[in-house]
Amino acid sequence: VQLQACGGGLAQAGGSLRLSCAASARTFSSNRMGWFRQAPGKEREFVAAIRLSNGYAYYADSAKGRFTISRDNAKNTVYLQMSSLKPDDTAVYYCAGSLKPFGTGPSDWNYWGQGTQVTVSS
């Protein structure tokens, strides 16, 4: 089971970044793929998820209208396009896979990748 996230970096407020998460075939057989983030001193929080079967996507309120999650089933890859970035978006971003059809708590997710740092400067 492997998840490899990349694409993090430094952006200015109002800018954009795109994160990618390449998954092994086994991981991509999950029900859902998603993104979480964790800022220093804070708990890991849900950002966005997508059902791999039909592409249905949903977001945390903090991400709605600014972030877009998508998937490329042929490449076993999930993306998170982040726009209108804010300093509050600064965190380590993790991609994850879940065998469950629902649930946005970290315990509802079975597979985790290493994080990728996103830093947004004001």
Backbone as ProteinMPNN parsed JSONL, in Angstrom:
{"seq_chain_A": "VQLQACGGGLAQAGGSLRLSCAASARTFSSNRMGWFRQAPGKEREFVAAIRLSNGYAYYADSAKGRFTISRDNAKNTVYLQMSSLKPDDTAVYYCAGSLKPFGTGPSDWNYWGQGTQVTVSS", "coords_chain_A": {"N_chain_A": [[0.855, -1.175, 0.0], [0.759, 2.031, -1.031], [1.118, 5.533, -0.962], [1.968, 8.413, -2.533], [2.618, 11.612, -2.104], [2.934, 14.816, -3.601], [3.968, 18.123, -4.673], [3.663, 20.217, -2.967], [4.726, 23.345, -1.483], [5.922, 26.716, -1.497], [3.748, 29.458, -1.534], [2.26, 32.579, -2.429], [-0.205, 34.54, -0.703], [-3.378, 34.318, -2.146], [-2.472, 32.983, -4.304], [-1.865, 29.892, -6.17], [-1.647, 26.321, -5.915], [-0.955, 22.962, -6.889], [-1.547, 19.817, -5.692], [-0.465, 16.456, -5.902], [-1.209, 12.997, -5.744], [0.004, 9.931, -5.975], [-1.047, 6.638, -6.163], [-0.752, 3.209, -5.166], [-1.975, 0.349, -6.976], [-3.531, -1.215, -5.354], [-4.226, 0.502, -3.263], [-5.675, 2.35, -4.686], [-7.926, 0.984, -5.126], [-9.555, 1.596, -3.161], [-12.525, 2.885, -1.57], [-12.788, 5.631, -1.416], [-10.723, 8.477, -2.026], [-8.757, 11.0, -0.483], [-7.92, 14.222, 0.965], [-6.172, 15.51, 3.735], [-5.153, 17.873, 6.216], [-2.637, 19.223, 8.394], [-1.837, 21.576, 10.658], [0.805, 23.171, 12.539], [0.614, 22.305, 15.937], [-2.058, 21.768, 15.803], [-4.923, 19.621, 15.272], [-5.191, 16.958, 12.874], [-7.037, 17.638, 10.005], [-9.912, 17.197, 7.93], [-10.009, 17.857, 4.438], [-10.82, 17.455, 1.694], [-12.592, 15.067, -0.344], [-13.025, 12.319, -2.643], [-15.131, 10.124, -4.337], [-14.102, 7.207, -5.817], [-15.451, 5.658, -7.624], [-17.452, 7.131, -8.906], [-16.693, 9.755, -9.001], [-17.776, 11.627, -7.305], [-17.452, 14.431, -5.327], [-16.565, 16.077, -2.283], [-16.252, 18.638, 0.214], [-14.495, 20.235, 2.94], [-15.764, 23.024, 4.774], [-13.911, 25.06, 4.788], [-12.557, 24.71, 2.464], [-14.293, 24.82, 0.346], [-15.22, 26.17, -2.755], [-12.697, 27.088, -3.264], [-10.811, 25.042, -3.433], [-10.246, 22.144, -5.45], [-10.857, 18.795, -5.866], [-9.758, 16.008, -7.732], [-9.621, 13.071, -9.832], [-7.582, 10.71, -11.586], [-8.19, 7.9, -12.917], [-6.85, 6.169, -14.591], [-4.233, 6.682, -14.077], [-4.01, 6.182, -11.44], [-4.101, 8.316, -9.645], [-4.655, 11.11, -7.569], [-5.672, 14.468, -7.333], [-5.265, 17.729, -5.878], [-6.321, 20.757, -6.459], [-5.517, 23.896, -5.487], [-6.628, 27.091, -4.915], [-6.737, 30.693, -4.571], [-5.279, 30.923, -2.213], [-4.71, 31.108, 1.323], [-2.976, 32.421, 4.205], [-3.805, 30.842, 6.369], [-4.075, 28.38, 5.245], [-1.701, 27.158, 5.435], [0.05, 24.276, 6.134], [0.863, 20.808, 6.723], [0.054, 18.656, 4.183], [-1.819, 15.756, 3.657], [-2.41, 12.876, 1.73], [-4.954, 10.372, 1.498], [-6.559, 7.16, 1.754], [-9.688, 5.516, 1.812], [-11.613, 2.743, 2.846], [-14.162, 2.913, 3.522], [-17.463, 4.156, 2.756], [-18.139, 6.62, 3.716], [-17.502, 9.288, 6.122], [-15.423, 11.547, 7.685], [-13.518, 11.769, 9.596], [-10.163, 11.237, 10.753], [-9.897, 8.583, 11.644], [-11.566, 7.182, 10.028], [-10.233, 6.546, 7.783], [-8.059, 4.497, 5.954], [-5.554, 4.297, 4.695], [-2.531, 6.087, 4.451], [-0.499, 8.663, 3.127], [2.825, 10.053, 3.015], [3.345, 13.332, 4.243], [3.05, 16.513, 2.561], [4.498, 19.66, 2.526], [2.795, 22.71, 2.65], [3.101, 26.092, 2.364], [1.883, 29.253, 2.894], [2.398, 32.541, 2.251], [1.814, 35.815, 3.529]], "CA_chain_A": [[0.0, 0.0, 0.0], [1.608, 3.21, -1.11], [0.597, 6.811, -1.383], [3.082, 9.334, -2.679], [2.111, 12.967, -2.345], [3.931, 15.812, -3.981], [3.392, 19.358, -5.199], [3.642, 21.286, -1.986], [5.741, 24.37, -1.641], [5.629, 28.052, -0.988], [2.911, 30.286, -2.403], [1.792, 33.821, -1.832], [-1.648, 34.625, -0.515], [-4.058, 34.537, -3.407], [-1.89, 32.145, -5.337], [-2.375, 28.537, -6.382], [-0.765, 25.157, -5.914], [-1.642, 21.708, -7.162], [-0.967, 18.642, -5.062], [-0.734, 15.186, -6.565], [-1.022, 11.817, -4.903], [0.042, 8.702, -6.763], [-1.36, 5.511, -5.299], [-0.601, 1.866, -5.699], [-3.242, -0.163, -7.489], [-4.327, -1.71, -4.229], [-4.784, 1.651, -2.553], [-6.657, 3.006, -5.533], [-9.164, 0.211, -5.099], [-10.327, 2.098, -2.029], [-13.813, 3.496, -1.904], [-12.575, 7.068, -1.565], [-9.419, 9.092, -1.783], [-8.989, 12.333, 0.055], [-6.822, 15.037, 1.472], [-6.242, 16.087, 5.061], [-4.029, 18.75, 6.511], [-2.329, 19.398, 9.809], [-1.002, 22.733, 10.96], [1.524, 22.992, 13.809], [-0.171, 22.455, 17.144], [-3.472, 21.498, 15.561], [-5.255, 18.262, 14.878], [-5.341, 16.707, 11.446], [-8.414, 17.939, 9.625], [-10.371, 16.831, 6.604], [-10.04, 18.931, 3.451], [-11.646, 17.09, 0.542], [-12.597, 13.648, -0.688], [-13.672, 11.982, -3.899], [-15.456, 8.707, -4.514], [-13.39, 6.784, -7.01], [-16.354, 5.008, -8.569], [-18.272, 8.057, -9.694], [-16.139, 11.104, -9.015], [-18.479, 12.54, -6.412], [-16.483, 15.121, -4.485], [-17.105, 16.944, -1.239], [-15.208, 19.465, 0.792], [-14.666, 20.962, 4.191], [-16.214, 24.397, 4.519], [-12.734, 25.911, 4.559], [-12.04, 24.451, 1.118], [-15.332, 25.009, -0.66], [-15.074, 27.319, -3.629], [-11.28, 27.418, -3.503], [-10.069, 23.819, -3.731], [-10.935, 21.158, -6.28], [-10.241, 17.467, -5.873], [-10.081, 15.247, -8.929], [-8.836, 11.838, -9.903], [-7.282, 10.117, -12.885], [-8.187, 6.474, -12.602], [-5.848, 5.48, -15.417], [-2.911, 6.911, -13.478], [-4.1, 5.944, -9.989], [-3.621, 9.567, -9.067], [-5.636, 12.084, -7.098], [-5.128, 15.825, -7.323], [-5.947, 18.783, -5.135], [-6.02, 22.084, -6.975], [-5.793, 24.889, -4.45], [-6.578, 28.446, -5.429], [-7.057, 31.729, -3.586], [-4.669, 30.442, -0.974], [-4.636, 32.01, 2.461], [-1.972, 31.969, 5.19], [-4.402, 29.789, 7.196], [-3.953, 27.093, 4.546], [-0.38, 26.614, 5.716], [-0.051, 23.009, 6.857], [1.303, 19.621, 6.014], [-1.106, 18.049, 3.533], [-1.705, 14.311, 3.535], [-3.436, 12.166, 0.984], [-5.41, 9.209, 2.238], [-7.537, 6.297, 1.104], [-10.637, 4.941, 2.755], [-12.447, 1.636, 2.396], [-15.527, 3.235, 3.902], [-18.131, 5.081, 1.828], [-18.389, 7.912, 4.342], [-16.698, 9.54, 7.308], [-14.351, 12.506, 7.437], [-12.529, 11.743, 10.661], [-8.966, 10.461, 10.387], [-10.053, 7.159, 11.934], [-12.361, 6.58, 8.949], [-9.361, 6.395, 6.627], [-7.221, 3.328, 6.169], [-4.221, 4.418, 4.117], [-2.0, 7.442, 4.538], [0.784, 8.952, 2.514], [3.637, 11.007, 3.755], [2.822, 14.671, 4.027], [3.777, 17.487, 1.761], [4.337, 20.953, 3.193], [2.281, 23.87, 1.927], [3.293, 27.315, 3.133], [1.308, 30.405, 2.207], [2.877, 33.779, 2.872], [0.883, 36.952, 3.373]], "C_chain_A": [[0.893, 1.228, 0.0], [0.817, 4.41, -1.579], [1.752, 7.779, -1.401], [2.535, 10.699, -3.044], [3.245, 13.895, -2.724], [3.208, 17.066, -4.458], [3.311, 20.485, -4.21], [4.742, 22.298, -2.255], [5.284, 25.672, -1.038], [4.8, 28.818, -2.008], [2.559, 31.568, -1.672], [0.284, 33.762, -1.642], [-2.31, 35.019, -1.827], [-3.56, 33.672, -4.543], [-2.498, 30.753, -5.373], [-1.258, 27.504, -6.268], [-1.602, 23.939, -6.283], [-0.879, 20.565, -6.524], [-1.376, 17.402, -5.858], [-0.477, 14.059, -5.58], [-1.114, 10.584, -5.784], [-0.129, 7.515, -5.83], [-1.031, 4.191, -5.977], [-1.97, 1.373, -6.156], [-4.145, -0.632, -6.355], [-4.992, -0.553, -3.494], [-5.873, 2.319, -3.377], [-7.907, 2.172, -5.694], [-10.017, 0.585, -3.9], [-11.664, 2.657, -2.51], [-13.636, 4.972, -2.23], [-11.098, 7.395, -1.428], [-9.679, 10.506, -1.292], [-7.721, 13.022, 0.487], [-7.161, 15.548, 2.863], [-5.088, 17.072, 5.19], [-3.863, 18.886, 8.014], [-1.37, 20.551, 9.961], [-0.312, 22.5, 12.297], [0.611, 23.246, 15.004], [-1.647, 22.18, 16.989], [-3.684, 20.052, 15.165], [-5.356, 18.158, 13.358], [-6.812, 16.903, 11.076], [-8.693, 17.567, 8.172], [-10.401, 18.045, 5.694], [-11.009, 18.598, 2.311], [-11.564, 15.596, 0.298], [-13.329, 13.434, -2.004], [-13.945, 10.484, -3.942], [-14.881, 8.248, -5.845], [-14.319, 6.173, -8.053], [-17.069, 5.99, -9.465], [-17.775, 9.488, -9.692], [-16.848, 12.094, -8.124], [-17.477, 13.12, -5.423], [-17.184, 15.956, -3.428], [-15.951, 17.532, -0.443], [-15.543, 19.938, 2.195], [-15.084, 22.387, 3.845], [-15.035, 25.31, 4.172], [-12.198, 25.785, 3.139], [-13.048, 24.74, 0.011], [-15.117, 26.286, -1.453], [-13.646, 27.69, -3.953], [-10.471, 26.209, -3.943], [-10.921, 22.894, -4.595], [-10.163, 19.847, -6.243], [-10.688, 16.741, -7.143], [-9.248, 13.973, -8.939], [-8.663, 11.42, -11.35], [-7.14, 8.627, -12.632], [-7.123, 5.718, -13.4], [-4.447, 5.604, -14.815], [-2.897, 6.619, -11.983], [-3.642, 7.175, -9.208], [-4.8, 10.46, -8.702], [-4.944, 13.439, -6.994], [-5.929, 16.714, -6.378], [-5.463, 20.111, -5.704], [-6.46, 23.107, -5.95], [-5.608, 26.285, -5.032], [-6.974, 29.418, -4.323], [-6.52, 31.349, -2.213], [-4.577, 31.537, 0.077], [-3.536, 31.528, 3.401], [-2.514, 30.852, 6.093], [-4.363, 28.42, 6.528], [-2.588, 26.447, 4.779], [-0.487, 25.381, 6.604], [0.715, 21.942, 6.087], [0.056, 18.937, 5.477], [-0.827, 16.567, 3.304], [-2.784, 13.779, 2.599], [-3.751, 10.863, 1.706], [-6.41, 8.42, 1.403], [-8.439, 5.655, 2.146], [-11.429, 3.81, 2.102], [-13.915, 1.903, 2.695], [-16.144, 4.195, 2.888], [-18.377, 6.459, 2.405], [-17.48, 8.056, 5.561], [-15.53, 10.447, 6.982], [-13.359, 12.594, 8.584], [-11.333, 10.908, 10.254], [-9.13, 8.964, 10.636], [-10.891, 6.434, 10.879], [-11.523, 6.263, 7.715], [-8.293, 5.359, 6.921], [-5.767, 3.527, 5.738], [-3.793, 5.881, 4.142], [-0.677, 7.541, 3.808], [1.604, 9.829, 3.427], [3.121, 12.391, 3.437], [3.676, 15.482, 3.079], [3.455, 18.87, 2.318], [3.808, 21.998, 2.216], [2.417, 25.076, 2.846], [2.783, 28.487, 2.309], [1.726, 31.667, 2.948], [1.892, 34.912, 2.588], [1.521, 38.105, 2.631]], "O_chain_A": [[1.684, 1.436, 0.92], [-0.033, 4.319, -2.465], [2.443, 7.95, -0.397], [2.049, 10.914, -4.154], [4.367, 13.772, -2.232], [1.989, 17.067, -4.626], [2.928, 21.599, -4.567], [5.575, 22.118, -3.143], [4.389, 25.722, -0.194], [5.113, 28.826, -3.198], [2.565, 31.621, -0.442], [-0.413, 33.023, -2.337], [-1.861, 35.93, -2.522], [-4.159, 33.635, -5.618], [-3.495, 30.468, -4.711], [-0.085, 27.797, -6.5], [-2.804, 23.893, -6.021], [0.307, 20.374, -6.794], [-2.476, 17.321, -6.405], [0.373, 14.167, -4.695], [-2.188, 10.24, -6.278], [0.569, 7.404, -4.822], [-1.035, 4.082, -7.204], [-2.999, 1.922, -5.763], [-5.364, -0.464, -6.399], [-6.171, -0.62, -3.147], [-6.871, 2.796, -2.836], [-8.86, 2.611, -6.338], [-11.06, -0.018, -3.648], [-11.882, 2.865, -3.704], [-14.232, 5.5, -3.169], [-10.336, 6.669, -0.79], [-10.684, 11.126, -1.636], [-6.617, 12.486, 0.391], [-8.288, 15.964, 3.132], [-4.17, 17.091, 4.37], [-4.798, 18.695, 8.791], [-0.243, 20.518, 9.465], [-0.795, 21.71, 13.109], [-0.074, 24.267, 15.074], [-2.413, 22.341, 17.94], [-2.75, 19.351, 14.774], [-5.578, 19.149, 12.662], [-7.71, 16.398, 11.751], [-7.813, 17.624, 7.314], [-10.773, 19.137, 6.121], [-11.91, 19.379, 2.009], [-10.595, 14.941, 0.681], [-14.144, 14.257, -2.423], [-13.073, 9.678, -3.615], [-15.156, 8.848, -6.884], [-14.0, 6.174, -9.242], [-17.274, 5.722, -10.649], [-18.383, 10.351, -10.326], [-16.556, 13.289, -8.176], [-16.744, 12.384, -4.763], [-18.274, 16.48, -3.661], [-14.839, 17.004, -0.428], [-16.708, 20.029, 2.583], [-14.791, 22.888, 2.759], [-15.165, 26.222, 3.355], [-11.469, 26.657, 2.666], [-12.664, 24.887, -1.149], [-14.863, 27.35, -0.887], [-13.405, 28.523, -4.827], [-9.544, 26.34, -4.742], [-12.147, 22.867, -4.485], [-8.971, 19.8, -6.549], [-11.838, 16.848, -7.568], [-8.304, 13.817, -8.164], [-9.482, 11.732, -12.215], [-6.093, 8.157, -12.186], [-6.564, 4.732, -12.916], [-3.591, 4.743, -15.018], [-1.868, 6.793, -11.331], [-2.891, 7.072, -8.238], [-5.794, 10.547, -9.423], [-3.776, 13.53, -6.615], [-7.109, 16.477, -6.121], [-4.333, 20.531, -5.456], [-7.635, 23.176, -5.59], [-4.551, 26.609, -5.575], [-7.481, 29.015, -3.276], [-7.214, 31.442, -1.201], [-4.394, 32.715, -0.229], [-3.196, 30.344, 3.394], [-1.744, 30.0, 6.537], [-4.596, 27.405, 7.185], [-2.356, 25.312, 4.362], [-1.049, 25.441, 7.697], [1.152, 22.154, 4.956], [-0.886, 18.669, 6.223], [0.241, 16.178, 2.83], [-3.941, 14.192, 2.678], [-2.917, 10.323, 2.433], [-7.022, 8.945, 0.472], [-7.99, 5.296, 3.235], [-11.856, 3.916, 0.952], [-14.8, 1.212, 2.19], [-15.431, 4.958, 2.237], [-18.776, 7.373, 1.683], [-16.797, 7.12, 5.978], [-14.733, 10.142, 6.095], [-12.446, 13.419, 8.545], [-11.478, 9.961, 9.481], [-8.556, 8.156, 9.907], [-10.917, 5.204, 10.846], [-12.046, 5.769, 6.716], [-7.699, 5.345, 7.999], [-4.856, 2.978, 6.357], [-4.589, 6.786, 3.888], [0.154, 6.634, 3.859], [1.138, 10.286, 4.471], [2.49, 12.57, 2.396], [4.845, 15.185, 2.834], [2.294, 19.206, 2.551], [4.314, 22.145, 1.104], [1.908, 25.076, 3.967], [3.199, 28.686, 1.168], [1.435, 31.829, 4.133], [1.236, 34.949, 1.547], [0.879, 39.133, 2.417]]}, "name": "protein", "num_of_chains": 1, "seq": "VQLQACGGGLAQAGGSLRLSCAASARTFSSNRMGWFRQAPGKEREFVAAIRLSNGYAYYADSAKGRFTISRDNAKNTVYLQMSSLKPDDTAVYYCAGSLKPFGTGPSDWNYWGQGTQVTVSS"}
